[in-house]
Amino acid sequence: MAAFLARENLALILSSMGAALFAVLGITWGLWVDSLVILFDGAYSLVSLMLSLLSVYAARLMRKPACDAFPLGRGALEPLVIAVKGLTIALVCVISLLSAIAALFSGGQMVDAGMALIFSGISVMGCALVWVYLHWATGRSQSGLLLAEKKQWLMDMGLSGAVLIGFLAAALLETGAWSHLAKYADPTMMVLISGYFLIVPMKMTAAAVRELLLSAPSEELQSCVSEAMRDVGLHPDCASTIKVGPSLMVEVALPDNWSDDISRLRFRLHRKLASLPVEARIFVHASD
């Protein structure tokens, strides 16, 4: 567990460093070639940097032991941070979408497609390298914070790939009979990309809010708990399950005829659920 926490912290720090580099590169390059899409890429990286730093801070807080003020720990910070990430990214997408629509109605804008292509190629390769590293860093333990980081970088890689394809098309337009349409390529790409990418952070936010509202966990986790309950001789309906951040809370209501030792039951359930990518916390009490 200690090795994973160290790897998680290192991955979040490296993700922050990568976001800082791409933020500076994207904003500088976007201003240089006067491209809305590249500016959006840089702004997205800047937002990713701030969110990655927030994840680093949250990860450190979550490792603190339970206390009187937080008897169940600070696991709820994980979905809270993910919800903030999703809402912030969605806001960036909305602002970019409105800016692109305004640019279209004002007659578009010309962009140096060659320089934009160079940036897009660098960005795709860089984002892919960071995503691969984060994929390795998550390992077998599915850290919610690292998974959110992976989604951010996957979105950035997809954005850069779409920009690369778009500027290739723009470069072809500039050399053909449709050259007068090339000035609309940049804002049109911005409308399509920001509109599409708005879906991902909204889904991320919705899932995090459901977790904060203590909704039922995934069907896969529920199935594992049900199987464990059957293995210890209890009906699955005796268990109520929620997932909060890195913890899976399982409340077991014992039937009236239960005569086995409660501590032994809790130990057996812990052993059955030890292979899950979340930490199982078992609460056992007699049914009313």
C-alpha positions in Angstrom: 0.0 0.0 0.0 2.8 2.4 0.9 4.5 1.7 -2.5 1.3 2.5 -4.3 0.7 5.8 -2.4 4.3 6.9 -3.2 3.7 6.0 -6.9 0.4 7.8 -6.8 1.9 11.0 -5.4 4.8 10.9 -7.9 2.4 10.4 -10.8 0.3 13.4 -9.7 3.4 15.6 -9.4 4.7 14.6 -12.8 1.2 15.1 -14.3 1.3 18.7 -12.8 4.7 19.3 -14.3 3.5 18.1 -17.7 0.4 20.3 -17.5 2.5 23.3 -16.7 4.8 22.7 -19.7 1.9 22.3 -22.1 0.1 25.3 -20.7 3.0 27.6 -21.4 3.7 26.0 -24.8 0.0 26.1 -25.8 -0.8 29.7 -24.7 2.5 31.0 -26.2 2.1 29.2 -29.5 -1.6 30.0 -29.8 -0.9 33.7 -29.4 1.9 33.5 -31.9 -0.1 31.9 -34.7 -3.4 33.5 -33.6 -5.3 30.2 -33.2 -8.3 29.8 -30.9 -7.9 26.0 -30.9 -4.3 26.1 -29.7 -5.1 28.8 -27.1 -7.9 26.4 -25.9 -5.4 23.6 -25.7 -3.0 25.8 -23.6 -5.9 27.1 -21.4 -7.0 23.5 -20.9 -3.5 22.5 -19.8 -3.4 25.5 -17.4 -6.7 24.4 -15.9 -5.3 20.8 -15.7 -2.3 22.1 -13.9 -4.4 23.8 -11.2 -6.6 20.7 -10.9 -3.5 18.4 -10.7 -2.1 20.5 -7.8 -5.5 20.2 -6.2 -5.3 16.4 -6.6 -1.9 16.3 -5.0 -3.1 18.3 -2.0 -6.3 16.1 -1.7 -4.2 12.9 -1.9 -2.1 14.1 1.0 -5.2 14.9 3.1 -6.8 11.6 2.4 -3.8 9.7 3.8 -4.2 11.3 7.2 -5.7 8.8 9.8 -9.2 9.1 11.0 -9.8 11.4 13.9 -12.7 12.7 16.1 -13.5 15.3 13.4 -13.4 12.8 10.6 -14.2 9.4 12.2 -14.4 7.7 8.8 -11.4 9.5 7.3 -11.4 12.0 4.4 -12.2 9.6 1.5 -15.1 11.9 0.3 -12.4 14.4 -0.8 -11.8 12.1 -3.9 -15.3 12.5 -5.5 -15.4 16.1 -4.4 -12.1 16.9 -6.2 -13.3 14.9 -9.3 -16.6 16.9 -9.3 -14.6 20.2 -9.1 -12.4 18.9 -12.0 -15.4 18.1 -14.1 -17.2 21.4 -13.6 -14.1 23.4 -14.2 -13.3 21.6 -17.5 -16.9 22.0 -18.6 -16.7 25.7 -17.9 -13.6 26.0 -20.1 -15.4 24.1 -22.9 -18.4 26.4 -22.7 -16.3 29.6 -22.8 -14.3 28.2 -25.7 -17.5 27.2 -27.5 -19.0 30.7 -27.2 -15.7 32.3 -28.3 -15.6 30.1 -31.4 -19.2 30.8 -32.4 -18.4 34.6 -32.0 -15.4 34.2 -34.3 -17.5 32.4 -36.9 -20.0 35.2 -37.0 -17.3 37.8 -37.2 -15.9 36.3 -40.4 -13.4 33.7 -39.1 -9.6 34.1 -38.8 -6.6 33.0 -40.7 -4.0 30.8 -39.0 -0.5 29.7 -40.0 -1.4 26.0 -40.6 2.2 24.9 -40.9 3.2 26.2 -37.4 -0.1 24.9 -36.0 0.7 21.4 -37.3 4.1 21.4 -35.6 2.5 22.3 -32.3 -0.3 19.7 -32.7 2.3 16.9 -33.4 4.3 17.8 -30.4 1.2 18.0 -28.2 -0.2 14.6 -29.3 3.1 12.8 -28.6 3.6 14.5 -25.2 0.0 13.8 -24.1 0.3 10.2 -25.2 3.5 9.7 -23.1 1.9 11.2 -20.0 -1.2 9.1 -20.4 0.8 5.9 -20.8 2.7 6.7 -17.7 -0.5 7.4 -15.7 -2.0 4.2 -17.0 1.0 2.3 -15.6 1.0 4.3 -12.3 -2.6 3.3 -11.5 -1.5 -0.3 -11.4 -4.0 -2.7 -9.9 -5.3 -0.2 -7.4 -7.8 2.0 -9.2 -7.1 5.4 -7.6 -10.0 7.7 -8.4 -7.6 10.7 -8.5 -5.3 9.1 -11.0 -8.2 7.9 -13.1 -9.4 11.4 -13.3 -5.9 12.6 -14.3 -5.9 9.9 -17.0 -9.3 11.2 -18.3 -7.9 14.8 -18.4 -4.8 13.7 -20.4 -6.9 11.5 -22.7 -9.1 14.4 -23.4 -6.0 16.6 -24.1 -4.6 13.9 -26.4 -7.9 13.7 -28.3 -8.1 17.4 -28.5 -4.5 17.6 -29.9 -5.3 14.8 -32.4 -8.4 16.6 -33.6 -6.5 19.8 -34.0 -3.8 18.0 -36.0 -6.4 16.6 -38.4 -8.2 19.9 -38.6 -5.1 21.8 -39.5 -4.2 19.2 -42.1 -7.5 19.9 -43.7 -7.0 23.6 -43.4 -3.6 23.3 -45.1 -5.2 21.4 -48.0 -8.0 24.1 -48.3 -5.4 26.9 -48.6 -3.9 25.3 -51.7 -7.2 24.5 -53.5 -10.2 26.2 -54.9 -11.8 26.5 -51.5 -9.0 28.7 -50.0 -11.5 31.4 -49.0 -13.0 28.9 -46.5 -9.6 28.3 -44.7 -10.3 31.2 -42.4 -13.3 29.3 -40.9 -11.3 26.1 -40.2 -10.0 27.2 -36.7 -13.2 28.4 -35.2 -15.2 25.5 -36.7 -12.8 23.1 -35.1 -13.2 24.9 -31.9 -17.0 24.6 -32.0 -16.8 20.8 -32.8 -14.1 20.0 -30.2 -15.4 22.0 -27.3 -19.0 20.8 -28.0 -17.9 17.2 -28.0 -15.5 17.4 -25.1 -18.2 19.0 -23.0 -19.8 15.5 -22.6 -16.8 14.0 -20.8 -16.5 16.4 -17.8 -20.3 16.4 -17.4 -20.3 12.6 -17.1 -17.3 12.8 -14.7 -19.1 15.3 -12.5 -22.4 13.3 -12.5 -20.6 10.2 -11.3 -18.8 12.1 -8.6 -22.0 13.8 -7.4 -23.7 10.4 -7.2 -20.9 9.1 -5.0 -21.1 12.2 -2.8 -24.9 11.5 -2.4 -24.0 8.0 -1.2 -25.5 6.2 -4.2 -25.0 2.4 -4.8 -21.6 1.5 -6.2 -21.0 -0.1 -9.6 -22.7 -3.4 -10.4 -19.3 -5.1 -10.4 -18.6 -4.1 -6.8 -22.1 -5.0 -5.7 -21.7 -8.4 -7.3 -18.5 -9.0 -5.4 -20.1 -8.1 -2.1 -23.1 -10.3 -2.8 -20.8 -13.2 -3.6 -18.8 -12.6 -0.3 -22.1 -12.5 1.6 -23.2 -15.9 0.2 -19.8 -17.4 1.0 -20.1 -16.5 4.7 -23.7 -17.9 4.9 -25.7 -14.6 4.6 -28.2 -13.4 2.1 -27.0 -10.6 -0.1 -30.0 -8.5 0.9 -28.5 -8.3 4.4 -25.8 -5.9 3.1 -26.1 -2.3 2.2 -23.1 -1.0 0.2 -21.8 2.5 -0.8 -18.5 3.6 -2.2 -17.0 6.9 -0.9 -13.6 7.7 -2.6 -11.2 4.8 -2.0 -13.4 3.1 0.6 -16.2 0.6 0.1 -18.6 0.8 3.1 -20.5 -2.4 3.7 -23.2 -2.4 6.4 -24.4 -5.9 7.4 -27.6 -6.4 9.2 -27.5 -9.8 10.9 -30.6 -12.0 11.0 -32.2 -12.9 14.3 -31.0 -16.5 14.2 -27.3 -15.6 13.6 -25.1 -17.2 16.3 -21.6 -17.0 14.9 -19.0 -14.6 16.4 -19.3 -11.1 14.9 -15.5 -10.4 14.9 -15.0 -13.7 13.0 -17.6 -12.7 10.5 -16.1 -9.3 9.9 -12.6 -10.9 9.4 -14.0 -13.4 6.9 -15.7 -10.7 4.9 -12.5 -8.6 4.9 -10.6 -11.5 3.5 -13.2 -12.2 0.8 -13.1 -8.5 -0.3 -9.4 -8.0 0.0 -8.8 -8.4 -3.7 -11.0 -5.4 -4.6 -9.4 -2.2 -5.9 -10.9 -0.3 -2.9 -10.6 -0.7 0.8 -13.5 -2.5 2.3 -14.9 -1.3 5.6 -17.3 -3.7 7.3 -20.0 -2.6 9.8 -22.0 -5.4 11.4 -25.1 -5.0 13.6 -28.1 -7.0 14.6 -31.2 -6.4 12.5 -34.1 -4.5 14.0 
